[in-house]
Amino acid sequence: MDTVILIAAVCLMGIAAVWDIRTREIPNWVPMGLLILSGMRIWCGSYRWRGAVVGLVIWGALSVIAYFLSSRGGKEPGIGAGDIKLMCALSAFTGFMGFPAVLLGSCAAGLPLYPLLRSRRIPFAPCLTAGLSFWLLFAA
């Protein structure tokens, strides 16, 4: 059952990535779906609820701080609020110990796009999708 939930999470993140590339927005039902999948992982017994709560609180708080720091004093938009909601939901899905692997994979996927940052805004959901895939391959 856990495999089905993990595949559903990757599919949900794939939808978020395509949606973010096309519209520069992430619909609210994607993070909610990830939170529901987190609950299903806990209910199936393949995941402990403490890991989800601690991951959501600590990594979610750090994601919100990154949101405020990236806006550069409110002058320029930085990380979007949809990206922050997606990061908070991913931190609940992967837990406290798994979310650093997601961030590492996201950074590795986004690093080649860094030169484009000066010219335009880059959607972050595809990088988070790559980070989730990295976590599934190497850390899960």
N, C-alpha and C positions, 0 to 999 in steps of 0.2 A: 504494500500500500504506500510505503514511503517513496518508492520509485515513481509512482503515479503522481504524487504530490510534487516531487521535485521536477518532473517533466512539465507539470501544469505551471509551476513557477517560472520555468524557462520560457514557456510559451507566452505567459503573461508579460514577462519582461521583453520578449520579442515584439509583442504588440505595442508596448510602451516605447520601444526604440523607434519603430516605424512611425508611430504617431508623433513622437518628438521631432523626428527628422522632417516630417511633412508640415507640422503646424507650430512647432516650437512650444507645445503645451503637452502636459501629461494629464489625462483625465483622472479624476479623483477615484474612480472605481478600480484603477490598477493598484494603488497602494492598499486600498481596502481589501482587494482580492488577495494580496500577499499576506495581510494580517489574518484573513480567514484561513489561508493555507497554513500559516503559523499555528493557528489554533487546531487545525486538523493534524498537524505533525505532533502536537502535544497530546491530543486525544488518542492518537494511534500508539502512543508510547515510545516513539522513536526520538523524542526530543523532550527536554525538561522545561517546565514553565519558567523556572528561575533564569535559565539562560536567555529566554526570550525577553523577560522583563528587564533584566540587567542590561542586555544588549540594546533594547529600545531606549532605556533611560540614559545610559552613558553615551552610547554612540549617537543617539538621537539628539542629545543635548549638544554634543560636539558638532553635529551637522548644522544645528540651528546657529551656533556661534560662527561657523564657517559662512553661513548665509549672510550674517550681519557684517562680517569682516570683508567678504568679497564685494560688497556694494560700494566700497571706497567712500564711506561717509555719505551715502545716498546720492552721490553724483552720477555714478554709472551703475547699470544693472550688472550683477555678478551671477552667482548661481541662482537659478529660478526656484520659486517656492515649490513647484511640482517636483523638481529634483530633490529637494530637501524632504518632502513627504515620501518620495520613493526610497531615499536613503534610510529614513526612519523605519519604513516597513521592511526593508531588506535587513536592517540591523535586528529587528525582531525575528525575522525568518531564519537568519543564519546564527544569531546569538552573539554573545559577547566575544567569544573566541573565534568565531567564523568571519565576522565582519571585517577585521583587518585584511584577510585574504581577498575579500571582495574589493576593498579599497586598493590593494596592491594590483590586482588584475585590472581595475578601472584605470589606474594611473598608467599601467603598461600599455593599455589600449589607447589611452588619450594622449600619451606622450608624442607620437608622430604627428598629432594634430596641433601641437603647440604653436608652430609657426603661423598657423592660420588665425590664432586668437587676436592678433592685432587688426586684422581686416574685418572680422565678423564674429558673431556669436556662434558657438558650436554646441549642438545638443549633447547633453550629458547622459541621457538614458542609454544610448548604444554602448557607451563606456561602462555603465553599470551592468548592462547585460553581459558584456564580456567579463566583467569582474565576477558576476554570479557563476558564469561558466567556468572561470578559473577556480573558484571555490569548489564547485562540484567535481572538477577533475582532480584537484590536488589536495583539498583539505577536508572534504566531506567524508 
